[in-house]
């Protein structure tokens, strides 16, 4: 069943899955709890503008994407504080601006061979060794940060006013969280695609929050679901020839639906 892992590209895909499952669901839990699930979609669309801009200028799209996403993450935090009651409107506008700029740069650079298809849909089976290393480094950074600052992040997530009274640098912490999330999305886009990257972050977290009884269990379950879902999605994709990112997303959706059904049946007893 796992004989295809003898191929180097499948080994790199597996290592990418391990790395992504260690940080994406953790960030996703806080995104859901902070009611910022839309932020992952917003940053993924903005990152497309960074990719198109880099390709248009003839520079590394990785560098241009990181710069654009970091600036967008900082802007999102500003909008969150200014438009606290209408944040979804601000993020929707920023998402539209990002996608519009991406299309404009892609159209302007068509003669230069600018093509966003790879970044729209991604391909985990074409991940390079460099991308795997970058994902692994980010996973280590996120895990260390969670180990050191999980309690302050927990307090800030559930009650920013209490966190502020306790002396926590709420704005700085929130901005850093947005930037890390943006960097994670920028690194995941070549693997998962801009259209589906938010599902890989948010779906495991959403499923875990319906199962876990404590915060730490939710985090652990989210990581486990993220790994298992991506692994089975990769296997099914290889066996059927379907796009890996789309298959992984559908696996998460199937798990989410089964979880809802199981809870419904349990409540009827």
For each residue, the residues with C-beta under 8 A, 3 or more apart:
1: 235
2: 5 235
3: 6
4: 7 10 238
5: 2 10 11 14
6: 3 10
7: 4 10 11
8: 11 12
9: 12 13 125 126 127
10: 4 5 6 7 13 14 125 234 238
11: 5 7 8 14 15
12: 8 9 15 16 127 128 129 132
13: 9 10 16 17 124 125 127 234 244
14: 5 10 11 17 18 231 234
15: 11 12 18 19 132 136
16: 12 13 19 20 124 127 131 132 135 191
17: 13 14 20 21 124 227 230 231 234
18: 14 15 21 22 227
19: 15 16 22 23 132 135 136 138 139
20: 16 17 23 24 135 139 188 191 192 200 226 230
21: 17 18 24 25 204 223 226 227 230
22: 18 19 26 139 142 143 223
23: 19 20 26 27 138 139 142 143 184
24: 20 21 27 28 184 188 200 201 204 226
25: 21 28 29 201 204 205 208 219 222 223 225 226
26: 22 23 29 30 142 143 146 219 222 223
27: 23 24 30 31 142 177 180 181 184 201
28: 24 25 31 32 40 201 202 203 204 205 206 222
29: 25 26 32 33 205 208 209 218 219 222
30: 26 27 33 34 153 157 177
31: 27 28 34 36 37 39 40 181 201 202 205
32: 28 29 35 36 37 202 205 206 209
33: 29 30 157 158
34: 30 31 157
35: 32
36: 31 32 39 40 80 87
37: 31 32 40 41 198 202
38: 41 42 88 91 92 95
39: 31 36 42 43 76 91 178 181
40: 28 31 36 37 43 44 181 185 197 198 201 202
41: 37 38 44 45 95 198
42: 38 39 45 46 72 76 91 92 94 95 98
43: 39 40 46 47 69 72 73 76 181 182 185 186
44: 40 41 47 48 185 189 194 195 197 198
45: 41 42 48 49 95 96 98 99 102 194
46: 42 43 49 50 68 69 72 94 95 97 98
47: 43 44 50 51 65 68 69 98 119 182 185 186 189 194
48: 44 45 51 52 98 99 102 116 119 120 189 194
49: 45 46 52 53 68 97 98 99 101 102 105
50: 46 47 53 54 61 64 65 66 67 68 69 186
51: 47 48 54 55 61 64 65 102 116 119 189
52: 48 49 55 56 101 102 103 104 105 106 109 114 116
53: 49 50 56 57 64 68 101 105
54: 50 51 57 59 60 61 62 63 64 65
55: 51 52 58 61 105 106 109 112 113 114
56: 52 53 105 106 108 109 112 114
57: 53 54 64
58: 55 112
59: 54 63 64
60: 54 63 64
61: 50 51 54 55 64 65 119
62: 54 65 66 186
63: 54 59 60 66 67
64: 50 51 53 54 57 59 60 61 67 68
65: 47 50 51 54 61 62 68 69 186 189
66: 50 62 63 69 70 183 186
67: 50 63 64 70 71
68: 46 47 49 50 53 64 65 71 72
69: 43 46 47 50 65 66 72 73 182 183 185 186
70: 66 67 73 74 179 182 183
71: 67 68 74 75
72: 42 43 46 68 69 75 76 94 98 182
73: 43 69 70 76 77 175 178 179 181 182
74: 70 71 77 78 175 178 179
75: 71 72 78 79 94
76: 39 42 43 72 73 79 80 90 91 94 178
77: 73 74 80 81 171 174 175 178
78: 74 75 81 82
79: 75 76 82 83 87 90 91 94
80: 36 76 77 83 84 87 90 174
81: 77 78 84 171
82: 78 79
83: 79 80 86 87 89 90
84: 80 81 87
85:
86: 83 89 90
87: 36 79 80 83 84 90 91
88: 38 91 92
89: 83 86 92 93
90: 76 79 80 83 86 87 93 94
91: 38 39 42 76 79 87 88 94 95
92: 38 42 88 89 95 96
93: 89 90 96 97
94: 42 46 72 75 76 79 90 91 97 98
95: 38 41 42 45 46 91 92 98 99
96: 45 92 93 99 100
97: 46 49 93 94 100 101
98: 42 45 46 47 48 49 72 94 95 101 102
99: 45 48 49 95 96 102 103
100: 96 97 103 104
101: 49 52 53 97 98 104 105
102: 45 48 49 51 52 98 99 105 106 116
103: 52 99 100 106 107
104: 52 100 101 107 108
105: 49 52 53 55 56 101 102 108 109 114
106: 52 55 56 102 103 109 110 114 115 116
107: 103 104 110
108: 56 104 105 114
109: 52 55 56 105 106 112 113 114
110: 106 107 113 114
111:
112: 55 56 58 109
113: 55 109 110
114: 52 55 56 105 106 108 109 110
115: 106 118
116: 48 51 52 102 106 119 120
117: 120 121
118: 115 121 122 123 190
119: 47 48 51 61 116 122 189 190 193 194
120: 48 116 117 193 194 195
121: 117 118 193 195 196 243 245 246
122: 118 119 188 189 190 191 192 193 194 196 197 244 245
123: 118 126 127 190 191 193 243 244 245
124: 13 16 17 127 191 192 234 244 245 248
125: 9 10 13 234 237 238 244
126: 9 123
127: 9 12 13 16 123 124 131 132 190 191
128: 12 131 132
129: 12 132 133
130: 133 134
131: 16 127 128 134 135 187 190 191
132: 12 15 16 19 127 128 129 135 136
133: 129 130 136 137
134: 130 131 137 138 187
135: 16 19 20 131 132 138 139 187 188 191
136: 15 19 132 133 139 140
137: 133 134 140 141
138: 19 23 134 135 141 142 183 184 187
139: 19 20 22 23 135 136 142 143
140: 136 137 143 144
141: 137 138 144 145 180
142: 22 23 26 27 138 139 145 146 180 184
143: 22 23 26 139 140 146 147
144: 140 141 147 148
145: 141 142 148 149 180
146: 26 142 143 149 150 153 219
147: 143 144 150
148: 144 145
149: 145 146 152 153 173
150: 146 147 153 154
151: 154 155
152: 149 155 156 163 168 173
153: 30 146 149 150 156 157 173 177
154: 150 151 157 158 215
155: 151 152 158 159 162 163 166 168
156: 152 153 159 160 163 168 170 173 174
157: 30 33 34 153 154
158: 33 154 155
159: 155 156 162 163
160: 156 163 164 170
161: 164 165
162: 155 159 165 166
163: 152 155 156 159 160 166 168 170
164: 160 161 167 168 170
165: 161 162
166: 155 162 163
167: 164
168: 152 155 156 163 164 173
169: 172 173
170: 156 160 163 164 173 174
171: 77 81 174 175
172: 169 175 176
173: 149 152 153 156 168 169 170 176 177
174: 77 80 156 170 171 177 178
175: 73 74 77 171 172 178 179
176: 172 173 179 180
177: 27 30 153 173 174 180 181
178: 39 73 74 76 77 174 175 181 182
179: 70 73 74 175 176 182 183
180: 27 141 142 145 176 177 183 184
181: 27 31 39 40 43 73 177 178 184 185
182: 43 47 69 70 72 73 178 179 185 186
183: 66 69 70 138 179 180 186 187
184: 23 24 27 138 142 180 181 187 188 201
185: 40 43 44 47 69 181 182 188 189 197 198 201
186: 43 47 50 62 65 66 69 182 183 189
187: 131 134 135 138 183 184 190 191
188: 20 24 122 135 184 185 191 192 197 200
189: 44 47 48 51 65 119 122 185 186 192 193 194 197
190: 118 119 122 123 127 131 187
191: 16 20 122 123 124 127 131 135 187 188 245
192: 20 122 124 188 189 196 197 200 245 248
193: 119 120 121 122 123 189 196 197 245
194: 44 45 47 48 119 120 122 189 197
195: 44 120 121
196: 121 122 192 193 199 200 245 246 248 249
197: 40 44 122 185 188 189 192 193 194 200 201
198: 37 40 41 44 185 201 202
199: 196 202 203 248 249 252 253
200: 20 24 188 192 196 197 203 204 226 230 248 249 252
201: 24 25 27 28 31 40 184 185 197 198 204 205
202: 28 31 32 37 40 198 199 205 206
203: 28 199 200 206 207 229 249 252 253 255 256
204: 21 24 25 28 200 201 207 208 222 223 225 226 229 252
205: 25 28 29 31 32 201 202 208 209 218 222
206: 28 32 202 203 209 210 256
207: 203 204 210 211 221 222 225 252 255 256 259
208: 25 29 204 205 211 212 217 218 219 221 222 225
209: 29 32 205 206 212 218 222
210: 206 207 259 260 263
211: 207 208 217 218 221 259
212: 208 209 215 217 218 219 220 221 222
213: 217
214: 217 218
215: 154 212 218 219
216: 219 220
217: 208 211 212 213 214 220 221
218: 29 205 208 209 211 212 214 215 221 222
219: 25 26 29 146 208 212 215 216 222 223
220: 212 216 217 223 224
221: 207 208 211 212 217 218 224 225
222: 25 26 28 29 204 205 207 208 209 212 218 219 225 226
223: 21 22 25 26 204 219 220 226 227
224: 220 221 227 228
225: 25 204 207 208 221 222 228 229 252 255
226: 20 21 24 25 200 204 222 223 229 230
227: 17 18 21 223 224 230 231
228: 224 225 231 232
229: 203 204 225 226 232 233 248 251 252 255
230: 17 20 21 200 226 227 233 234 248 251
231: 14 17 227 228 234 235
232: 228 229 235 236 251
233: 229 230 236 237 244 247 248 249 250 251 252
234: 10 13 14 17 124 125 230 231 237 238 244 247 248
235: 1 2 231 232 238 239
236: 232 233 239 240 242 247 251
237: 125 233 234 240 241 242 243 244 247 248
238: 4 10 125 234 235 241 244
239: 235 236
240: 236 237 247
241: 237 238
242: 236 237 246 247
243: 121 123 237 246 247
244: 13 122 123 124 125 233 234 237 238 247 248
245: 121 122 123 124 191 192 193 196 248 249
246: 121 196 242 243 249 250
247: 233 234 236 237 240 242 243 244 250 251
248: 124 192 196 199 200 229 230 233 234 237 244 245 251 252
249: 196 199 200 203 233 245 246 252 253
250: 233 246 247 253 254
251: 229 230 232 233 236 247 248 254 255
252: 199 200 203 204 207 225 229 233 248 249 255 256
253: 199 203 249 250 256 257
254: 250 251 257 258
255: 203 207 225 229 251 252 258 259
256: 203 206 207 252 253 259 260
257: 253 254 260 261
258: 254 255 261 262
259: 207 210 211 255 256 262 263
260: 210 256 257 263 264
261: 257 258 264 265
262: 258 259 265 266
263: 210 259 260 266 267
264: 260 261 267 268
265: 261 262 268 269
266: 262 263 269
267: 263 264
268: 264 265
269: 265 266
